Amino acid sequence: ENQRRALAERERTTASLEQKTTSLEQKNQRLAQRIHYLEEQLRLALSHRYGQRSERRAEDDPQADLFNEAEELVATEPDSAAGSTEVRGHVRRRTSGRQALPEDLPREVIEHDIDDADKVCACGCHKQRIGEEVSENLEYIPARLYVARHVRHKYACPQCEAGVQVARKPASLIPGSNAGNHLLAFILVAKYQDALPLYRLSRIFERQGIDLPRNTLARWVIQCSEALTPLLARMDAAMREAPVILMDETTLQVNREPGREAASTSYMWIRRGLSPPDASHPRGRDVTLYHYSPTRSADVALSLLSGYRGALMTDGYAGYRAAVARYGLVHATCWAHARRKFVEAEKALPRGKTSPAITAILNRIRKLYAIEKRLAGASPEQRQAARERQARPILEQLRAHLEK
């Protein structure tokens, strides 16, 4: 009896140990997967922080793509370029040097001569001018403030006394303000195109001897935006006539917004409408509009796309699906976003490791990019025919590869 109880106890102990062993093995497997995932994320984070920011591959890399992502502009203009100079009898290779200054820039010729005393040789003869050396420097004339005094002439008939006629007052973006249209245009371009905060603009004006406080500049910006509302409406109408709209949203923080903390995440929604050339617009139309919203709600996309009936290109954010379904849009997704995930997966690999699967996918995407580069300048009909003939087989191969 004691032996049976001891045997049963050993069996229970063995079963318990086996269960614990299985549990530990499963836990160890989960931890190993977690460690592998975290190592990938660490390598990817280090690549983002210390590696090259561009997704472009090396020029001699057979997998090199053709252009960077549209959101990232990291290419720099070279300071030198090689060329050739025609010399009698042959063409001499010109070594790398500074790029020539544009010929269309105005030239100011500044003559430099030697002193009159140096024009007399030690032998007593007057030296003859035999040539000149020419060099060019790029110069800059700083912007300047000035006061435009508008004098409006008044006329009246000395006999009829029918009233006074005054010359028409020039149109002003902000009626009643002493801010000229050129000054307002400079402020808007500096703030939104050149990313100069208003306090820096205020300091720039202060150095030029004029006191324009930041709150004054802010008021002018708001008044300009109100005055330009009709233009915005025209641009929005042109946007909705475009056959294709590219749309994306990006995060930003607004420091002071009623009812929200400064650390709250807000969104800037960007729409870009592209229309091909026609009789009225030989170069086509390219309209880009920005819309601020405190949320990323699908309702924002529904509002911005209301009344549109064309094609919509976006990333994979689900918030656009409601607009696509409600308005019957053709939903085109973005190759740049799709490709980026494979680039990140490649960067997350251990040093020296490669993935044939990722390489094959990126190579196929590179071929699609190459087709689009060759089609630059082609008509829509030519693009469609070439894509059907050249791109469709690559897409079918890519889909089959992903579904394996």
Rosetta blueprint (number, residue, H / E / L):
1 E L
2 N H
3 Q H
4 R H
5 R H
6 A H
7 L H
8 A H
9 E H
10 R H
11 E H
12 R H
13 T H
14 T H
15 A H
16 S H
17 L H
18 E H
19 Q H
20 K H
21 T H
22 T H
23 S H
24 L H
25 E H
26 Q H
27 K H
28 N H
29 Q H
30 R H
31 L H
32 A H
33 Q H
34 R H
35 I H
36 H H
37 Y H
38 L H
39 E H
40 E H
41 Q H
42 L H
43 R H
44 L H
45 A H
46 L H
47 S H
48 H H
49 R H
50 Y H
51 G L
52 Q L
53 R L
54 S L
55 E L
56 R L
57 R L
58 A L
59 E L
60 D L
61 D L
62 P L
63 Q L
64 A L
65 D L
66 L L
67 F L
68 N L
69 E L
70 A L
71 E L
72 E L
73 L L
74 V L
75 A L
76 T L
77 E L
78 P L
79 D L
80 S E
81 A E
82 A E
83 G E
84 S E
85 T E
86 E E
87 V E
88 R L
89 G L
90 H E
91 V E
92 R E
93 R E
94 R E
95 T E
96 S E
97 G E
98 R E
99 Q L
100 A L
101 L L
102 P L
103 E L
104 D L
105 L L
106 P L
107 R L
108 E L
109 V L
110 I L
111 E L
112 H L
113 D L
114 I L
115 D L
116 D H
117 A H
118 D H
119 K H
120 V E
121 C L
122 A L
123 C L
124 G L
125 C L
126 H E
127 K L
128 Q L
129 R L
130 I L
131 G L
132 E L
133 E L
134 V L
135 S L
136 E L
137 N L
138 L L
139 E L
140 Y L
141 I L
142 P L
143 A L
144 R L
145 L L
146 Y L
147 V L
148 A L
149 R L
150 H L
151 V L
152 R L
153 H L
154 K E
155 Y E
156 A E
157 C L
158 P L
159 Q L
160 C L
161 E L
162 A L
163 G L
164 V E
165 Q E
166 V E
167 A L
168 R L
169 K L
170 P L
171 A L
172 S L
173 L L
174 I L
175 P L
176 G L
177 S L
178 N L
179 A L
180 G L
181 N H
182 H H
183 L H
184 L H
185 A H
186 F H
187 I H
188 L H
189 V H
190 A H
191 K H
192 Y H
193 Q H
194 D L
195 A L
196 L L
197 P L
198 L H
199 Y H
200 R H
201 L H
202 S H
203 R H
204 I H
205 F H
206 E H
207 R H
208 Q L
209 G L
210 I L
211 D L
212 L L
213 P L
214 R H
215 N H
216 T H
217 L H
218 A H
219 R H
220 W H
221 V H
222 I H
223 Q H
224 C H
225 S H
226 E H
227 A H
228 L L
229 T H
230 P H
231 L H
232 L H
233 A H
234 R H
235 M H
236 D H
237 A H
238 A H
239 M H
240 R H
241 E H
242 A L
243 P L
244 V E
245 I E
246 L E
247 M E
248 D E
249 E E
250 T E
251 T E
252 L E
253 Q L
254 V L
255 N L
256 R L
257 E E
258 P L
259 G L
260 R E
261 E L
262 A L
263 A L
264 S L
265 T L
266 S E
267 Y E
268 M E
269 W E
270 I E
271 R E
272 R E
273 G E
274 L E
275 S E
276 P L
277 P L
278 D L
279 A L
280 S L
281 H L
282 P L
283 R L
284 G L
285 R E
286 D E
287 V E
288 T E
289 L E
290 Y E
291 H E
292 Y E
293 S E
294 P L
295 T L
296 R L
297 S L
298 A H
299 D H
300 V H
301 A H
302 L H
303 S H
304 L H
305 L L
306 S L
307 G L
308 Y L
309 R L
310 G L
311 A E
312 L E
313 M E
314 T E
315 D L
316 G L
317 Y L
318 A H
319 G H
320 Y H
321 R H
322 A H
323 A H
324 V H
325 A H
326 R H
327 Y H
328 G L
329 L L
330 V E
331 H E
332 A E
333 T E
334 C L
335 W H
336 A H
337 H H
338 A H
339 R H
340 R H
341 K H
342 F H
343 V H
344 E H
345 A H
346 E H
347 K H
348 A L
349 L L
350 P L
351 R L
352 G L
353 K L
354 T L
355 S L
356 P H
357 A H
358 I H
359 T H
360 A H
361 I H
362 L H
363 N H
364 R H
365 I H
366 R H
367 K H
368 L H
369 Y H
370 A H
371 I H
372 E H
373 K H
374 R H
375 L L
376 A L
377 G L
378 A L
379 S L
380 P H
381 E H
382 Q H
383 R H
384 Q H
385 A H
386 A H
387 R H
388 E H
389 R H
390 Q H
391 A H
392 R H
393 P H
394 I H
395 L H
396 E H
397 Q H
398 L H
399 R H
400 A H
401 H H
402 L H
403 E L
404 K L
